[in-house]
């Protein structure tokens, strides 16, 4: 009755893989380099997928600090994608959506929908407590995931990784990158 979520699409191994430059941002008042397990998971998965880990940082749950880091990476020209972990919940200190949403040129509404579908398979109705989101900021993709290791695994393994694989069909976000700033 509770069948696993099985997405369509597939990787075409005959196509070339195009690595992208991905920055990982952990948003937490309590984690540091030693205790940042969700950031470690993301960084490892980025590298294991064949992408470049362009940068990595930890900032507190603070709207200004989050925006400063995101804007710096966007302005650098050396980052194609930002993946954040943490701060998407519903407690008072969870401010990642409030920090990121005003920066978005376009929100990718489907990301939240699909993330919640796969998350529901893992944590059931607890997925309601996440405000995961994604969008574009000046041609840079940003994906905001919850801070738990399980949510990071679900978000990367079941949603983000395929869309950042240039071999994924019928389409993927990598093939759109050259056209993101078209007028």
N, C-alpha and C positions, 0 to 999 in steps of 0.2 A: 504494500500500500504506500509506503514512503520510499518510492523509487529514487535513486540518486539522480542528481541533475546531470544530464549528459548533453553538453553543447555540440552544436554543429561545427563545421569548419575543420580544417586539418592543416598540418605542416606538409608542404611540398618539398621534399628533400632534394629535388633536382634544381631548385632555385637557389641563388646565392644568399647567404646570410649577411645582413648589414648591421654591424654593431652600432648602438647609439650610446651617447654620453649621458649617464644617469647619476644624479646627485641624491643622496639619502639624508633626510632631515628627521631627527628624532625630536619630538616635542614633549618635554617632561620636566617637572620640578624636582624629580627624585632620581633620575638616572644620570649616570656619568659614563665615561668610556668603558669602565670595567663592568658595569651592570646593565649596559644597553643591549639586552639580548635581542630585542626586535630589530634594532638597527643592524646588529651583527647578522641576523637572519637575512634581512634585505640585501645588505652588501654582499654576502656570500651568494645569494641567488642571482644578483645582477652579474657578478663575475662568472658564475657557473653557466649562465645563459650565453656567455660570450660577449657581453656588453662591457663598456668601460665604466668603472666607478669614477666619475668625474670629481666628486668631492663628497664629504660626509661631515655633518655637524650635529650638535645637540644644542637646543635652545629651550629656555623655560616656557611654561604655559603663559605667554605674554604676547598680546596682539602685536605690539610694536616690534618686538624682537623677532617674531615669526615673519612678519612682513619684511623687515630689513634683510633677513637671510634669503628669503624667496626672491625679493627684488634684486639683490646682489647677484644671485646666480643667473637670473633672467638677463640682466644687463651684461654679464660677463661674456656672453657669446660662446661659452665653452660647455654649456649644458643644454641637452635636448629634452630631458625629462627630469622632473623632480618627483620623488616619492617620499611622502611624509608618513610617520608613524606616531600616533599619540594625539591626544587632545580632541578627539572627535565625539566624545561621549556627551552626556547631558548634565554633568555636575557643573558647579560654578566655575571651576578652573579650566574646564574644557572649552577652549576658544579657537581651535584651529579653523573651523568653518567661518567664524566671524573675521579672522585674520585674512584668510585666503579668498573667500567669495568676492569681496569688493575689488580684488586685483584681477579677477577673471575677465577676459574679453569674451569668452564663450564658456558656458558650463556644459559639461558632457553628462546630461541627465541620466542616460542609460547606464553609466558606470555604477551609480548608487543602486539602481534597480537590480542589476546583475550581481553586484557585490552582495546585496541582501539575499538574493536567491541562493547563492552558494553558501553564504554564512548561515542561513537558516538550516541547511543540511548539517552543519556542525554544531550550532549552539541553539537552534530552535528560536523561540520568540525573543530570546535575549538579543538578537540582532537588532531589535527595535531601539536599543540603547545607543546605536552607532549613527553618526551623521556623516558617514564616509561620502566624499565627493571627488569630482575630477573636473578638469577644464583646461583651457588654454590661456596663457599669459604671454602676449607678444611672441607667439609662435613656439612657446615651450609648453609641453604637456605637464600637468601636475595632477598627481593622484594622492589623495589624503586618506590614509588607512587608520583604523584604530591601533592602539598601542600593544595589544596582546599578541603573543607569538602566534597563536592560532589564527587570528584575524590577518596577520601579515602573510602567513602561509596561504590562507584562502585567497586573499587579495592578489598576491603575486602569482601563485601557482595556477589558480583557476580563472583569473581574469586578465591581469596586466601582462603577464609574460607572453601570452599568445598574440596580443595586440601589438607588442613591441618586437615581434619576430617577423622580419620581412618576408619570410617564406609562408606565413599563415594565410590561408584563403578561406573564404573567397576574397577577403580584404583585410588590411591591417593599418595601424596608425603610422607605421614607418613610411609606407608609400605615400602618405599624405604630407609628410614633413616638408618637402620642397614647395608645397602649395599653400601652406598655412597662412602666409602673410600676403596672399594675393589681394589685389584691390578689386 
